[in-house]
């Protein structure tokens, strides 16, 4: 037996089961199992089902009249009946929902666009702001529900009167928030651009407009909700088609479940429009922290 063999046999045997701390530290941690109930979306859905179940149970236990408070099952049946019709059926949700959606989109785009345009002009001309501020405050305080019948008399029962009513509701939130946003720009940024011989258009494009965008989106989110309300109010006053007309027809027939079903459709339209605006906001304000953007919107 050679000397190398004897040294190898006499060397202490290491335990392969023992691993050095460096190897343990380098090994990736085991992924933790996420609890699906911890998700805010799942909790919101569970809360919704809990409220609906409580509603259904309360109506059946206390035997409330169906024409006053319909159970959730009646609302679901009316919703299915309205959605199962053809797209051009006069008694279905698709035809009337399409008319209301067209009114909402047209009024929202036109009213918000005019409000933003006037806000930009006012921000560039301080004298104009002092001139129009009393008129804006006076028009904003006028109840739009009181003006709606006059607008319908002027423009008729068509879609134009509803668009004008929605424009009145969506114009002021965007105007007020955009003016506040243009005023909230950091003066140091403007002074820096002026020291670099920037033109007024460059100052507006590089400093004022990006700083005002969170406020503008806050106004757009409010305008989105007001546009749905304005469309229904205009259709209540006088219209030939729309979800508001459908609600009036169902209330005349004491179909409270159908009226609630139409309200569900209106809520879905409002949620979809708000979700679309938030997606656009996240893309446009990608440079802004999400929590700061959310605080500005909630404000």
Kinemage of the C-alpha trace (Angstrom):
@kinemage 1
@onewidth
@group {chain A} dominant
@subgroup {mainchain}
@vectorlist {calphas} color= white
{ca unk a 1} P 0.000 0.000 0.000
{ca unk a 2} L 1.441 3.328 -1.026
{ca unk a 3} L 1.857 6.361 1.169
{ca unk a 4} L -0.770 8.370 -0.793
{ca unk a 5} L -3.306 5.604 -0.292
{ca unk a 6} L -2.626 5.441 3.450
{ca unk a 7} L -3.004 9.218 3.791
{ca unk a 8} L -6.302 9.116 1.901
{ca unk a 9} L -7.637 6.363 4.149
{ca unk a 10} L -6.494 8.095 7.334
{ca unk a 11} L -8.036 11.470 6.325
{ca unk a 12} L -11.267 12.294 8.200
{ca unk a 13} L -14.402 11.574 6.175
{ca unk a 14} L -16.656 14.592 5.643
{ca unk a 15} L -20.408 14.280 6.014
{ca unk a 16} L -22.028 15.039 2.671
{ca unk a 17} L -25.275 15.855 4.440
{ca unk a 18} L -23.656 18.889 6.050
{ca unk a 19} L -23.748 21.909 3.726
{ca unk a 20} L -21.666 25.012 4.161
{ca unk a 21} L -23.490 28.227 5.130
{ca unk a 22} L -22.441 29.876 1.863
{ca unk a 23} L -24.230 27.214 -0.193
{ca unk a 24} L -27.320 27.491 1.997
{ca unk a 25} L -27.372 31.240 1.571
{ca unk a 26} L -26.954 30.923 -2.177
{ca unk a 27} L -29.884 28.526 -2.582
{ca unk a 28} L -33.078 30.296 -3.708
{ca unk a 29} L -35.806 30.629 -1.079
{ca unk a 30} L -38.882 28.518 -1.434
{ca unk a 31} L -41.794 30.446 -2.909
{ca unk a 32} L -44.434 31.293 -0.381
{ca unk a 33} L -47.968 30.219 -1.051
{ca unk a 34} L -50.126 33.252 -1.610
{ca unk a 35} L -53.500 33.365 0.040
{ca unk a 36} L -56.129 34.120 -2.642
{ca unk a 37} L -58.339 35.756 -0.016
{ca unk a 38} L -55.660 38.397 0.576
{ca unk a 39} L -56.340 39.935 -2.839
{ca unk a 40} L -58.345 43.157 -2.728
{ca unk a 41} L -60.269 42.174 -5.850
{ca unk a 42} L -61.275 38.826 -4.352
{ca unk a 43} L -62.347 40.532 -1.138
{ca unk a 44} L -64.406 43.042 -3.133
{ca unk a 45} L -66.165 40.220 -5.011
{ca unk a 46} L -66.852 38.359 -1.770
{ca unk a 47} L -68.272 41.534 -0.240
{ca unk a 48} L -70.534 41.968 -3.268
{ca unk a 49} L -71.886 38.420 -3.012
{ca unk a 50} L -72.392 38.881 0.730
{ca unk a 51} L -74.417 42.051 0.223
{ca unk a 52} L -76.499 40.496 -2.544
{ca unk a 53} L -77.169 37.400 -0.462
{ca unk a 54} L -78.172 39.533 2.510
{ca unk a 55} L -80.485 41.546 0.260
{ca unk a 56} L -82.163 38.406 -1.093
{ca unk a 57} L -82.553 36.908 2.377
{ca unk a 58} L -83.940 40.126 3.884
{ca unk a 59} L -86.594 40.476 1.172
{ca unk a 60} L -87.748 36.875 1.606
{ca unk a 61} L -87.574 36.755 5.402
{ca unk a 62} L -89.408 40.042 5.995
{ca unk a 63} L -91.733 39.401 3.011
{ca unk a 64} L -91.243 42.846 1.523
{ca unk a 65} L -93.489 43.761 -1.439
{ca unk a 66} L -91.737 43.018 -4.724
{ca unk a 67} L -92.950 46.256 -6.319
{ca unk a 68} L -91.137 48.205 -3.587
{ca unk a 69} L -87.966 46.192 -3.001
{ca unk a 70} L -87.410 43.407 -5.539
{ca unk a 71} L -85.242 40.425 -4.594
{ca unk a 72} L -81.908 39.970 -6.313
{ca unk a 73} L -83.274 36.973 -8.206
{ca unk a 74} L -85.925 39.165 -9.887
{ca unk a 75} L -83.259 41.695 -10.883
{ca unk a 76} L -81.086 38.922 -12.321
{ca unk a 77} L -84.025 37.530 -14.334
{ca unk a 78} L -84.890 40.993 -15.679
{ca unk a 79} L -81.243 41.586 -16.545
{ca unk a 80} L -81.025 38.300 -18.430
{ca unk a 81} L -84.315 39.000 -20.223
{ca unk a 82} L -83.128 42.418 -21.332
{ca unk a 83} L -79.707 41.207 -22.516
{ca unk a 84} L -81.112 38.155 -24.318
{ca unk a 85} L -82.997 40.269 -26.847
{ca unk a 86} L -81.714 41.306 -30.255
{ca unk a 87} L -79.550 44.405 -30.731
{ca unk a 88} L -82.389 46.346 -32.389
{ca unk a 89} L -85.247 45.175 -30.161
{ca unk a 90} L -87.143 48.150 -28.762
{ca unk a 91} L -87.736 46.418 -25.426
{ca unk a 92} L -84.149 45.211 -24.934
{ca unk a 93} L -81.116 46.699 -23.262
{ca unk a 94} L -78.808 46.661 -26.286
{ca unk a 95} L -80.711 49.199 -28.379
{ca unk a 96} L -81.427 51.620 -25.538
{ca unk a 97} L -77.969 51.077 -24.044
{ca unk a 98} L -76.360 51.941 -27.378
{ca unk a 99} L -78.290 55.209 -27.561
{ca unk a 100} L -77.342 56.157 -24.002
{ca unk a 101} L -73.716 55.178 -24.551
{ca unk a 102} L -73.510 57.346 -27.678
{ca unk a 103} L -74.905 60.294 -25.721
{ca unk a 104} L -72.440 59.721 -22.891
{ca unk a 105} L -69.379 59.479 -25.128
{ca unk a 106} L -70.288 62.496 -27.266
{ca unk a 107} L -71.163 64.693 -24.295
{ca unk a 108} L -68.115 63.601 -22.322
{ca unk a 109} L -65.652 64.198 -25.158
{ca unk a 110} L -67.122 67.550 -26.222
{ca unk a 111} L -67.696 68.929 -22.712
{ca unk a 112} L -64.328 67.794 -21.362
{ca unk a 113} L -62.522 69.022 -24.467
{ca unk a 114} L -64.074 72.495 -24.224
{ca unk a 115} L -63.326 72.649 -20.501
{ca unk a 116} L -59.687 71.695 -21.028
{ca unk a 117} L -59.274 74.136 -23.924
{ca unk a 118} L -60.678 77.066 -21.922
{ca unk a 119} L -58.532 76.031 -18.960
{ca unk a 120} L -55.421 76.194 -21.140
{ca unk a 121} L -56.389 79.627 -22.487
{ca unk a 122} L -57.119 80.961 -19.010
{ca unk a 123} L -53.808 79.620 -17.683
{ca unk a 124} L -51.906 81.491 -20.383
{ca unk a 125} L -53.828 84.735 -19.894
{ca unk a 126} L -54.279 85.758 -16.237
{ca unk a 127} L -56.473 88.722 -17.221
{ca unk a 128} L -58.920 86.389 -18.927
{ca unk a 129} L -59.169 84.326 -15.732
{ca unk a 130} L -60.135 87.388 -13.706
{ca unk a 131} L -62.678 88.288 -16.373
{ca unk a 132} L -64.478 84.929 -16.658
{ca unk a 133} L -64.194 83.751 -13.027
{ca unk a 134} L -67.499 85.342 -11.862
{ca unk a 135} L -69.374 83.916 -14.844
{ca unk a 136} L -67.942 80.436 -14.300
{ca unk a 137} L -68.963 80.527 -10.634
{ca unk a 138} L -72.471 81.723 -11.544
{ca unk a 139} L -73.012 79.083 -14.236
{ca unk a 140} L -71.590 76.316 -12.078
{ca unk a 141} L -74.053 77.093 -9.272
{ca unk a 142} L -77.071 76.797 -11.580
{ca unk a 143} L -78.753 73.379 -11.074
{ca unk a 144} L -78.490 71.489 -14.335
{ca unk a 145} L -81.676 69.539 -13.602
{ca unk a 146} L -83.616 72.811 -13.729
{ca unk a 147} L -82.044 73.777 -17.052
{ca unk a 148} L -82.581 70.349 -18.666
{ca unk a 149} L -86.281 70.887 -19.556
{ca unk a 150} L -85.431 74.196 -21.228
{ca unk a 151} L -82.679 72.553 -23.282
{ca unk a 152} L -85.071 69.787 -24.373
{ca unk a 153} L -87.624 72.412 -25.448
{ca unk a 154} L -84.929 74.223 -27.432
{ca unk a 155} L -83.305 71.208 -29.108
{ca unk a 156} L -86.082 68.613 -29.108
{ca unk a 157} L -86.223 64.978 -27.979
{ca unk a 158} L -83.260 63.854 -30.068
{ca unk a 159} L -79.704 63.080 -29.051
{ca unk a 160} L -78.513 66.697 -29.329
{ca unk a 161} L -80.338 67.886 -26.200
{ca unk a 162} L -78.830 65.064 -24.110
{ca unk a 163} L -75.348 65.826 -25.418
{ca unk a 164} L -75.721 69.476 -24.409
{ca unk a 165} L -76.902 68.505 -20.913
{ca unk a 166} L -73.929 66.162 -20.507
{ca unk a 167} L -71.590 68.882 -21.772
{ca unk a 168} L -72.857 71.240 -19.064
{ca unk a 169} L -72.179 68.607 -16.406
{ca unk a 170} L -68.730 67.585 -17.656
{ca unk a 171} L -67.460 71.047 -18.614
{ca unk a 172} L -67.029 72.556 -15.159
{ca unk a 173} L -65.115 69.742 -13.360
{ca unk a 174} L -62.474 69.634 -16.091
{ca unk a 175} L -62.258 73.423 -16.298
{ca unk a 176} L -61.835 73.946 -12.555
{ca unk a 177} L -59.332 71.134 -12.036
{ca unk a 178} L -57.270 72.090 -15.096
{ca unk a 179} L -56.977 75.712 -13.932
{ca unk a 180} L -55.921 74.482 -10.478
{ca unk a 181} L -53.368 72.174 -12.085
{ca unk a 182} L -51.812 74.923 -14.201
{ca unk a 183} L -51.490 77.077 -11.081
{ca unk a 184} L -49.843 74.258 -9.104
{ca unk a 185} L -46.696 74.145 -11.237
{ca unk a 186} L -43.421 74.678 -9.389
{ca unk a 187} L -42.235 78.287 -9.949
{ca unk a 188} L -38.602 77.179 -9.851
{ca unk a 189} L -39.126 75.083 -12.972
{ca unk a 190} L -40.564 78.059 -14.810
{ca unk a 191} L -37.689 80.284 -13.675
{ca unk a 192} L -35.203 77.668 -14.847
{ca unk a 193} L -36.769 77.472 -18.294
{ca unk a 194} L -36.896 81.247 -18.561
{ca unk a 195} L -33.213 81.439 -17.671
{ca unk a 196} L -32.597 79.113 -20.617
{ca unk a 197} L -34.487 81.513 -22.937
{ca unk a 198} L -37.483 79.195 -23.329
{ca unk a 199} L -40.520 80.518 -25.176
{ca unk a 200} L -43.967 80.658 -23.497
{ca unk a 201} L -45.063 77.645 -25.564
{ca unk a 202} L -41.985 75.675 -24.439
{ca unk a 203} L -42.658 76.597 -20.797
{ca unk a 204} L -46.247 75.439 -21.182
{ca unk a 205} L -45.287 72.192 -22.917
{ca unk a 206} L -42.335 71.297 -20.676
{ca unk a 207} L -43.532 72.496 -17.260
{ca unk a 208} L -47.152 73.592 -16.967
{ca unk a 209} L -48.963 70.897 -18.920
{ca unk a 210} L -47.147 67.862 -17.392
{ca unk a 211} L -47.685 69.287 -13.897
{ca unk a 212} L -51.390 69.824 -14.555
{ca unk a 213} L -52.073 66.352 -15.967
{ca unk a 214} L -52.886 64.687 -12.596
{ca unk a 215} L -55.449 67.410 -11.914
{ca unk a 216} L -56.880 67.091 -15.423
{ca unk a 217} L -57.378 63.357 -14.988
{ca unk a 218} L -59.041 63.979 -11.630
{ca unk a 219} L -61.524 66.224 -13.398
{ca unk a 220} L -62.029 63.678 -16.172
{ca unk a 221} L -62.865 60.972 -13.633
{ca unk a 222} L -65.519 63.202 -12.070
{ca unk a 223} L -66.824 64.140 -15.512
{ca unk a 224} L -67.172 60.458 -16.435
{ca unk a 225} L -69.556 59.881 -13.535
{ca unk a 226} L -71.481 63.083 -14.263
{ca unk a 227} L -71.894 62.126 -17.921
{ca unk a 228} L -73.891 59.009 -16.994
{ca unk a 229} L -76.087 61.046 -14.658
{ca unk a 230} L -76.604 63.723 -17.295
{ca unk a 231} L -77.689 61.215 -19.923
{ca unk a 232} L -80.323 59.684 -17.643
{ca unk a 233} L -81.593 63.092 -16.504
{ca unk a 234} L -81.959 64.235 -20.100
{ca unk a 235} L -83.818 61.055 -21.034
{ca unk a 236} L -86.120 61.468 -18.038
{ca unk a 237} L -87.076 64.951 -19.210
{ca unk a 238} L -87.828 63.893 -22.766
{ca unk a 239} L -86.410 61.327 -25.155
{ca unk a 240} L -87.441 58.749 -27.714
{ca unk a 241} L -84.917 56.047 -26.718
{ca unk a 242} L -82.345 55.336 -24.058
{ca unk a 243} L -81.973 53.572 -20.739
{ca unk a 244} L -83.700 56.464 -18.966
{ca unk a 245} L -86.752 55.971 -21.172
{ca unk a 246} L -86.635 52.261 -20.399
{ca unk a 247} L -86.634 52.995 -16.658
{ca unk a 248} L -89.706 55.214 -17.024
{ca unk a 249} L -91.522 52.520 -19.002
{ca unk a 250} L -90.733 49.840 -16.412
{ca unk a 251} L -91.770 52.079 -13.521
{ca unk a 252} L -95.084 52.716 -15.281
{ca unk a 253} L -95.581 48.939 -15.412
{ca unk a 254} L -94.548 48.537 -11.734
{ca unk a 255} L -91.584 46.448 -12.901
{ca unk a 256} L -89.181 47.469 -10.141
{ca unk a 257} L -86.870 44.537 -10.843
{ca unk a 258} L -86.470 45.713 -14.427
{ca unk a 259} L -85.712 49.261 -13.265
{ca unk a 260} L -82.989 47.944 -10.969
{ca unk a 261} L -81.614 45.862 -13.846
{ca unk a 262} L -81.307 48.989 -16.006
{ca unk a 263} L -79.480 50.696 -13.129
{ca unk a 264} L -77.036 47.780 -13.135
{ca unk a 265} L -76.367 48.359 -16.834
{ca unk a 266} L -75.767 52.062 -16.177
{ca unk a 267} L -73.356 51.171 -13.377
{ca unk a 268} L -71.428 48.861 -15.693
{ca unk a 269} L -71.135 51.663 -18.273
{ca unk a 270} L -69.812 54.041 -15.619
{ca unk a 271} L -67.312 51.480 -14.305
{ca unk a 272} L -66.072 50.706 -17.816
{ca unk a 273} L -65.586 54.378 -18.645
{ca unk a 274} L -63.747 55.055 -15.391
{ca unk a 275} L -61.527 51.987 -15.831
{ca unk a 276} L -60.627 53.122 -19.353
{ca unk a 277} L -59.666 56.559 -18.051
{ca unk a 278} L -57.474 55.049 -15.338
{ca unk a 279} L -55.659 52.899 -17.880
{ca unk a 280} L -54.986 55.948 -20.018
{ca unk a 281} L -53.850 57.808 -16.907
{ca unk a 282} L -51.356 55.080 -15.994
{ca unk a 283} L -49.892 55.209 -19.501
{ca unk a 284} L -49.713 58.989 -19.672
{ca unk a 285} L -48.464 59.486 -16.102
{ca unk a 286} L -45.963 56.619 -16.195
{ca unk a 287} L -43.345 58.967 -14.730
{ca unk a 288} L -45.468 59.632 -11.647
{ca unk a 289} L -45.576 57.289 -8.608
{ca unk a 290} L -48.789 55.301 -8.477
{ca unk a 291} L -49.616 56.306 -4.909
{ca unk a 292} L -49.159 60.004 -5.628
{ca unk a 293} L -51.331 59.780 -8.728
{ca unk a 294} L -54.031 57.963 -6.782
{ca unk a 295} L -53.978 60.586 -4.025
{ca unk a 296} L -54.450 63.346 -6.587
{ca unk a 297} L -57.390 61.529 -8.181
{ca unk a 298} L -59.050 60.871 -4.821
{ca unk a 299} L -58.606 64.476 -3.812
